[in-house]
Structures are given as structure tokens and as C-alpha cells.
């Protein structure tokens, strides 16, 4: 999977060296791929099909001009390179041929998309089919068939059942749907994502599908209308119920502590890891970051909840009242971001250039091999030692040796900033409630502003911007990019679900209303049957994609059953 076969034929009288770099690896050193010490000879090896590779062939001794080419190899394809002497002295030529056509690695995704589309069409058409059957007096054959009931009684009882399924709550369904969509994508990613590289996390700079999940979750956690991670009520509604600040603080601290403890004690490890040892135990984690972010956002709401100003004559700041009324929170968040910028770009790191934000290893011409993550990695290693993540996403591509934790200390600052963007969305919903056009306009304005900030900070490039988009570091450009996408997604869901009523949010609304259960459950039970199994066919993506979709679908079904039983796990 994700590999092709390359055969190198050496027709020279001397040996050759073949080296390569991945075009996704920024300023990386060439790595040895193959050495043929004597010629003529040949050898075969596997090459990655994930990214474009640049290969270079040098004759031994290296007094001839090497040949070089870049190519994106196809999965399961067979390729040959014939290294031959050139008509010019000290020159060699490389003739490339295709021996076997690669397979279409995206065909499983296409098939899955068609199946999911047909299921969606079936789901949407079912109510219309139901009404048609009812009109044709066939409903009695499909309805609840209770003894002693006439067809009319059966129709009436079925109608009551349908009405009972409709939620009586006035909560915004788009928020639960947003949360559920984020969670389902997270489950799919954690279950392998079909082993597609663009569904897994980016090696360092750049974005993939997996990189959207965590910030979306933090964003919706910060929305004061729900201000929830799995149904946790925020400080503002509790204050309106008459709770004192001490009660709010106690409840907030308890919930945050429970999230952090669940993450540290259960999510970071599995029974397959054996007995826990402090020598390798990981302290940071996803739930730890969410718990700490929740705590800071809650404290902001308790200390500075905003003011309800009675509407009088128009004021010049009325168009910005969702910002002006909460100005202390804005000052605090801007100070937090200033701290992140100063520490990231001004903190001296031993053996590394000040302001370095690269992956280290073989990147940046191999000058800073032990500088993975710059200040962020240095702070984590200084505070936590070896108790951080040891297999960062950059380890394979950049050949790094230093541990680096994507949920580290410094990145948590920008996690709070991301949550505050969600709080801003909630303030818009509160301040402009029942004014749907104003809400949608402000969502789009924020999405545009944050998107423009991302373009400026990154220079619309992956590696050459002022601040590259980087999920591992939770860089400022990454937060603005994710904030923009979050506002866009929330605007779309709010319009479809709460404004127009064209969609009720199924099936994502079910895990969204029980997300603590789904998240913890999928993390603990993921390695076990029926959610996973040892694959038999590992040469392509078919079984891997089916396994990922199967495990994800099971959790949607479980969430739906819990919804039907009115079971919602809360802290």
C-alpha cells in the first residue's frame, strides 16, 4: 500500500549511487536509496507513492554529471530506470520506462462516496415514500400492527411516535451537528482513514483532512450558546440561573479535572501498552488540552461575562456590540497571543536559531537536526522530559530523533484562542438572536477576515510564509485558517438546519449530543473487534477503507440508540 516497485539497471562499467528526497520535505538532504557497487547489474526496491520524489543517480567515482528527475509514482506500479553512458564524456543518461500500470488508489473512495450518496438519497426519500404508502392505505402493513387497532388507529399512533421523535428542546441543532460532524471525522481518522495519507495528519507544514478535526472541536466547545464539550453547560447560562461565582468555579474546575484525568489515565494508553511506567508515560493529550482550554474559557466567562446593555438610541458601536461588550476578554486573548508570538520567535533555544519553527532532522539542509519544533519542543522537553509524544508526524519524513508533542504546552495558548473564536460565534448568536441575516453575515465576515489573515501570514504557500500553517505547533496562521473554516461550516449548518429547516442534522446530531461517550468509547475499544481486525488484504485501500467506515458507522449507530433511550453521558 502506498508503494511502487522501482528497478534500477546499471549498464555502466562502474558502480552507481541512487539518492532521493521527497518534495514535501522542506530543504531536506538527499537520502541514500540504493547502491550498486559494480556494473553492469540491477536491483529492485520499493518507493513511496505518497508524495513526488526527486531522484538523483551518480556514477562512482563521482566525476560525472549525475542525472536527476522528479516523479509521482503510482500505487502498485512497476517502473524501471536504465542508467547508460552518454555520448558526451563524463555524462550519464537515465531512461525511464513503465513496466506495469499502477492501480487507481482512489477507486475505493469513489465507491464509498457512491454508496454513502445512495444511502443519503434513500434516507431523504423515505418520508415521501411513507406518505405515499399512507395515502395508498398500505401503511397498515408497515405500521406498528398493534392488536385490536384499526388502520386509522394505527396511523394515529404512528403519527404520535413520529412526533415523539422530534426534539422538544429549543437548542440550536446546528451546534450539535457541528460537534457530531467533527467527532465522526475524528473517529474515521483515528480508525485509519482508509490509510490515505491526505486523511492522516500532515508531516509538518500544510493541511490534511485530519488537521481540521481538533480545532473544529475546540471551536464548538467555545460557543457560549452551548459552550460544551459533550453537553456541558457554560458559565453564562448557569449565571442566569442564579448560581454564584464560587459555584460556577467549583463546577468548572470539576469538569476540567475530569476531562484531564480521563485523558491521562485512559486515552493516552491501552492494555496493549502493558503496565504503566512513569519513564515513558505521556502527560499531554487531546482531552488534557480540551480540559485546560475549557477551564480558561470558563474562567473568562466567570470573571468577565459581558454586559446586557438596554437598547436605546442607536450607538456608533452597535455594529460591533458582540465585540465591544466583551472587550476585557479580547484584551486577555490578545495578550495571550502576544505571549505565544514572543516565546515562539524570541526565546533563545540552545543549539537552534532564534525563532526556528521547522521540523529539524534532515530538513533545512540538515543544519538543525535536534531543533524539532523550536521553542515549543524545547519548552516541552524542559518541563516534561521524556513524558511527551515520541512518534511525531514528522519523524518518518524528516528523520527526526527528538520527541515532540502536538498537544504540548505552548500550543495550548493558541488552543484557547481557537476556543475564543468559538465564543465569538456564540456571542453573535446571543446578541443577534432571531436575526438570522445578521448572524449569517457576521459569520461570513469573520470567515473572510480570518481567511485573509491566513493568506498574509502564510503567503499562500506551505513552507515559505511568515508563519506557516502548522498543526503540530498550532501556529497563528493555522488558528486563523481553522477559525475561517469553522465560521464557514457553522454558517452553512446554521442556514440549512436552523434557518431553512432543510436538514435536521442526521446522522451527525446523534454523536454530537453524546460526544464524551463516543470519543472515550472509540478510543478505548478501537483496537478490538468488531471495530477493528487484522487486515488480510494489505496491498490496496479497499479493506482498510471498509474497516475505517465500518468502525465509524458502528459508533453512529450506538449514538443513535443512546439518543432513542435518552441516555446522554455528562460530567
Secondary structure, DSSP 8 states (H G I E B T S, - for coil): --EEEEEEEE-SSEEEEEEEEETTSTT---EEEEEEEESSEEEEEEEE-SS-EEEEEEEESS-SB-EEEEE---TT-EEEEEEEE-SSTTBEEEEEEEEE----TTHHHHHHHHHHHHHHHHHHHHHHHHHHHHHTT-HHHHS---TT--HHHHHHHHHHHHHHHS----S-HHHHHHHHHHHHHHHHHHTTGGG-GGGS--SSBS--GGGGHHHHHHHHHT-TTT--SSS---HHHHHHTT--HHHHHHHHHHHHHHHHHHIIIIIS--GGG-S--TTT-----HHHHHHHHHHHHHHHHHH---------S--TTGGGHHHHTTHHHHHHHHHHHHHHHHHHHHS--TTS-TT--S--TT-GGGT-TT-TTTHHHHHHHHHHTT-S-SS-TTHHHH---S---TT-HHHHHHHHHHHHHHHHHHHHHHHTTT-HHHHHHHHHHHHHHHHHHHHHHHTTSSSSSSS--BTTTT-HHHHHHHHHHHHHHHHHHIIIIIIS-S---TTHHHHHTSHHHHHHHHHHHTTSTTT----S--SSSHHHHHHHHHHHHHHHHHHHHHHHTT-----
